[in-house]
Amino acid sequence: MKKVTSLLAALATVAVLGFSGTSVMAAQDYEVINPAQPTTSKDKIEVVELFWYGCPHCYKLEPYVERWLKRKPKNVKFVRMPGMFRPSWEIHGRAYYTAEILGVVDKVHRPMFEAIHEQKRSLSDESSIMALFVKNGVSEKDFKRVFRSFAVETKLRRAKDMGRRYGARGVPALIVNGKYRTSAQEAGGNAKIFKVVNQLVKKES
């Protein structure tokens, strides 16, 4: 009887782990990253989105990301990070970091998704990606200068390393302050994922 009581107490502890008075549960809505990973901000809570342009789930999540960014907590720093779980994903990671370095993410991020998922273009080689950048206002010279640059290579290596360290098994995934990992599957759908993120941010605040 004592063993049964101890087991029930342990299960109850797991069920309520997270936030007193909320529905967020560590065993259900998010996972704890152990050990916690470093962030890129000392004075803000970092929220990282792991994504891949070829992922249909990432594309469907994007409108929710955009809406959340308009009203995200002021103490949050949002970081997009390409998933690097397969060699074939690297070229899309290279595209994102090229856009980031050139300061044109707002111009090409959504068009990359739309070209792949609406226009059914693979964008799996440098020339097709460059054509999309040029169409959206980036000079061919600037694109070529950055696409194979050391700066992009460095960012790609870090993304590959952090994806492993976060313990992520796929995309999309949201990482809160290097300590918690959640996804639409864990949170219960795209409409709920940022409720979980906001509660985790509140926990870290």
BELUR-V21936 format. One record per residue. N is the residue number from 1. D_FIRST is the distance of its C-alpha to the first C-alpha in Angstrom with 1 decimal. Layout:
n:N d_first:D_FIRST
n:N d_first:D_FIRST
This chain:
n:1 d_first:0.0
n:2 d_first:3.8
n:3 d_first:5.4
n:4 d_first:5.1
n:5 d_first:6.2
n:6 d_first:8.6
n:7 d_first:9.9
n:8 d_first:10.6
n:9 d_first:12.3
n:10 d_first:14.3
n:11 d_first:15.4
n:12 d_first:16.5
n:13 d_first:18.5
n:14 d_first:20.2
n:15 d_first:21.1
n:16 d_first:22.9
n:17 d_first:24.4
n:18 d_first:28.1
n:19 d_first:29.6
n:20 d_first:28.3
n:21 d_first:29.5
n:22 d_first:30.7
n:23 d_first:29.7
n:24 d_first:30.1
n:25 d_first:27.1
n:26 d_first:27.3
n:27 d_first:25.5
n:28 d_first:27.8
n:29 d_first:31.2
n:30 d_first:31.9
n:31 d_first:31.0
n:32 d_first:31.2
n:33 d_first:33.9
n:34 d_first:33.0
n:35 d_first:35.2
n:36 d_first:37.0
n:37 d_first:40.6
n:38 d_first:43.8
n:39 d_first:45.7
n:40 d_first:49.4
n:41 d_first:49.4
n:42 d_first:48.9
n:43 d_first:49.2
n:44 d_first:47.7
n:45 d_first:44.5
n:46 d_first:45.3
n:47 d_first:44.4
n:48 d_first:45.3
n:49 d_first:45.8
n:50 d_first:45.8
n:51 d_first:48.1
n:52 d_first:50.5
n:53 d_first:53.7
n:54 d_first:53.2
n:55 d_first:49.7
n:56 d_first:49.9
n:57 d_first:46.6
n:58 d_first:48.1
n:59 d_first:51.2
n:60 d_first:49.2
n:61 d_first:47.3
n:62 d_first:50.6
n:63 d_first:51.5
n:64 d_first:48.2
n:65 d_first:48.8
n:66 d_first:52.3
n:67 d_first:51.2
n:68 d_first:48.5
n:69 d_first:51.1
n:70 d_first:53.2
n:71 d_first:50.6
n:72 d_first:48.3
n:73 d_first:47.3
n:74 d_first:50.2
n:75 d_first:48.1
n:76 d_first:47.3
n:77 d_first:49.3
n:78 d_first:49.2
n:79 d_first:49.8
n:80 d_first:50.4
n:81 d_first:49.7
n:82 d_first:50.7
n:83 d_first:48.0
n:84 d_first:49.3
n:85 d_first:47.0
n:86 d_first:49.9
n:87 d_first:53.4
n:88 d_first:54.9
n:89 d_first:53.4
n:90 d_first:55.2
n:91 d_first:58.5
n:92 d_first:56.8
n:93 d_first:55.2
n:94 d_first:58.7
n:95 d_first:60.1
n:96 d_first:57.6
n:97 d_first:58.3
n:98 d_first:62.0
n:99 d_first:61.8
n:100 d_first:59.8
n:101 d_first:62.3
n:102 d_first:65.2
n:103 d_first:63.6
n:104 d_first:63.8
n:105 d_first:60.1
n:106 d_first:60.9
n:107 d_first:63.8
n:108 d_first:62.2
n:109 d_first:58.4
n:110 d_first:58.4
n:111 d_first:61.5
n:112 d_first:59.7
n:113 d_first:56.8
n:114 d_first:59.3
n:115 d_first:61.6
n:116 d_first:58.8
n:117 d_first:56.9
n:118 d_first:59.7
n:119 d_first:62.8
n:120 d_first:61.0
n:121 d_first:62.5
n:122 d_first:60.5
n:123 d_first:61.9
n:124 d_first:61.1
n:125 d_first:64.2
n:126 d_first:65.9
n:127 d_first:68.9
n:128 d_first:67.1
n:129 d_first:64.9
n:130 d_first:68.1
n:131 d_first:69.8
n:132 d_first:67.0
n:133 d_first:67.2
n:134 d_first:71.0
n:135 d_first:70.8
n:136 d_first:68.7
n:137 d_first:71.1
n:138 d_first:70.3
n:139 d_first:73.3
n:140 d_first:73.3
n:141 d_first:74.3
n:142 d_first:71.4
n:143 d_first:68.9
n:144 d_first:70.3
n:145 d_first:70.3
n:146 d_first:66.6
n:147 d_first:65.0
n:148 d_first:65.2
n:149 d_first:65.2
n:150 d_first:63.4
n:151 d_first:61.6
n:152 d_first:60.1
n:153 d_first:59.2
n:154 d_first:57.3
n:155 d_first:55.4
n:156 d_first:54.5
n:157 d_first:53.2
n:158 d_first:51.0
n:159 d_first:49.7
n:160 d_first:48.8
n:161 d_first:47.0
n:162 d_first:45.1
n:163 d_first:44.0
n:164 d_first:42.2
n:165 d_first:40.9
n:166 d_first:39.4
n:167 d_first:37.5
n:168 d_first:39.1
n:169 d_first:39.1
n:170 d_first:41.8
n:171 d_first:43.8
n:172 d_first:43.8
n:173 d_first:41.3
n:174 d_first:41.2
n:175 d_first:40.4
n:176 d_first:39.9
n:177 d_first:41.0
n:178 d_first:40.1
n:179 d_first:36.3
n:180 d_first:35.2
n:181 d_first:36.2
n:182 d_first:36.2
n:183 d_first:38.1
n:184 d_first:38.9
n:185 d_first:36.3
n:186 d_first:33.5
n:187 d_first:34.8
n:188 d_first:35.5
n:189 d_first:39.3
n:190 d_first:42.4
n:191 d_first:42.5
n:192 d_first:39.1
n:193 d_first:39.4
n:194 d_first:41.4
n:195 d_first:39.2
n:196 d_first:36.5
n:197 d_first:39.2
n:198 d_first:40.3
n:199 d_first:36.8
n:200 d_first:36.4
n:201 d_first:39.9
n:202 d_first:38.9
n:203 d_first:35.9
n:204 d_first:38.3
n:205 d_first:41.0
